[in-house]
Amino acid sequence: MPLSQALRIPDSMVEDGELDERIVTLVRNGNVLKDYVEAELCEDQVDI
C-alpha cells in the first residue's frame, strides 16, 4: 500500500472523531513517521 493511501486512514479517523488530531500531527511532524518509513517501507511504497 502506498504511503499516501495509508495516511488517509488516520485522516478519516480524525474526521470521524475516533482519533485525536494532535496525535496524528505529532506522528507526521516528528521523526516517528520518518524513522518508520526509512526502516520498514520499500521504495515503491514511498510516494510522498
C-alpha positions in Angstrom: 0.0 0.0 0.0 1.4 3.4 -0.9 2.2 5.7 2.0 -0.2 8.4 0.8 -3.1 5.8 0.9 -2.1 4.6 4.3 -2.0 8.1 5.7 -5.6 8.7 4.6 -6.7 6.1 7.2 -5.8 8.2 10.3 -7.2 11.3 8.5 -10.6 9.7 8.1 -10.4 8.5 11.8 -9.8 12.1 12.9 -12.8 13.3 10.8 -15.0 10.6 12.4 -13.8 11.7 15.9 -12.1 8.3 16.5 -8.6 9.6 16.8 -7.1 12.8 18.2 -5.8 15.1 15.5 -2.9 16.1 17.8 -1.6 12.6 17.8 -1.7 12.4 14.0 0.1 15.7 13.8 2.8 14.6 16.3 3.5 11.4 14.4 3.6 13.2 11.0 5.7 16.1 12.1 8.1 14.3 14.4 10.6 11.7 13.5 8.3 8.8 14.2 6.9 8.6 10.7 10.3 9.4 9.0 12.0 6.7 11.0 9.3 4.2 10.3 9.3 4.9 6.5 13.1 4.5 6.4 13.1 1.3 8.3 10.1 -0.5 7.1 8.8 0.6 3.7 10.0 -0.4 0.3 11.0 2.4 -2.1 7.9 1.8 -4.3 5.6 2.4 -1.3 7.0 5.9 -0.6 5.1 8.1 -2.9 5.0 11.3 -0.9 
